[in-house]
Amino acid sequence: MRLIDADKLPATCTVSVANGNIETTGWISAERINEAPTVEAIPVEWIYENAGKYFSGLEVLHLYKMIEDWENSNG
């Protein structure tokens, strides 16, 4: 898996006119996505699977709560 910062990819905008309606569509080419720089990140699934190796008891619960709070605030 390769993680990228999608917010740094500018969309290419296309405009079309059909039946008198103007329609715009934003898209990013596969080439631009493949060339995007990666970000350093730890998959959340890995944290859930391995938290017990590094933390115990309440520490694990606090870690899970922190991840849950982050997910709730970031959609």
C-alpha positions in Angstrom: 0.0 0.0 0.0 1.3 3.5 -0.9 -0.3 6.4 1.0 -0.4 9.8 -0.6 -1.6 13.3 0.5 -4.6 13.6 -1.8 -5.2 17.2 -0.6 -2.0 18.2 -2.5 -3.3 16.9 -5.8 -5.0 19.6 -7.9 -8.0 18.4 -9.8 -8.2 18.9 -13.5 -11.5 20.5 -14.3 -13.5 19.7 -17.4 -16.6 21.7 -18.5 -19.3 20.3 -20.8 -22.5 21.7 -22.1 -25.4 19.4 -22.8 -29.0 20.4 -23.4 -28.2 24.0 -22.3 -26.8 22.8 -19.0 -23.2 23.5 -18.0 -21.6 20.6 -16.1 -18.2 20.7 -14.5 -16.3 17.6 -13.3 -13.1 17.5 -11.3 -10.8 14.6 -11.8 -7.2 13.6 -11.3 -5.4 11.4 -13.8 -4.0 8.1 -12.7 -0.5 9.3 -13.8 -0.7 12.2 -11.4 -1.8 9.9 -8.6 1.0 7.4 -9.4 3.6 10.2 -9.3 2.3 11.8 -6.0 4.8 11.7 -3.1 4.0 9.4 -0.3 3.3 10.3 3.3 4.7 8.6 6.4 1.8 6.8 8.2 1.0 3.8 10.3 -2.2 1.9 9.2 -4.8 2.1 11.9 -5.5 -1.6 11.4 -1.8 -2.4 12.4 -2.2 -0.3 15.5 -5.3 -2.2 16.6 -3.7 -5.5 15.9 -0.4 -4.7 17.8 -1.4 -2.3 20.6 -1.4 -5.2 23.1 2.3 -5.8 22.4 3.3 -2.3 23.5 0.5 -1.2 25.9 -1.7 -2.8 28.6 -5.0 -2.2 30.3 -6.1 1.4 30.3 -3.3 2.4 27.9 -4.8 0.3 25.1 -8.3 1.7 25.8 -6.9 5.3 25.7 -5.1 4.6 22.4 -8.3 3.2 20.9 -10.3 6.2 22.2 -7.7 8.5 20.6 -8.1 6.8 17.3 -11.9 6.9 17.5 -11.8 10.6 18.3 -9.5 11.3 15.4 -11.7 9.4 13.0 -14.8 11.2 14.2 -13.2 14.6 13.8 -11.8 13.8 10.3 -14.7 12.1 8.7 
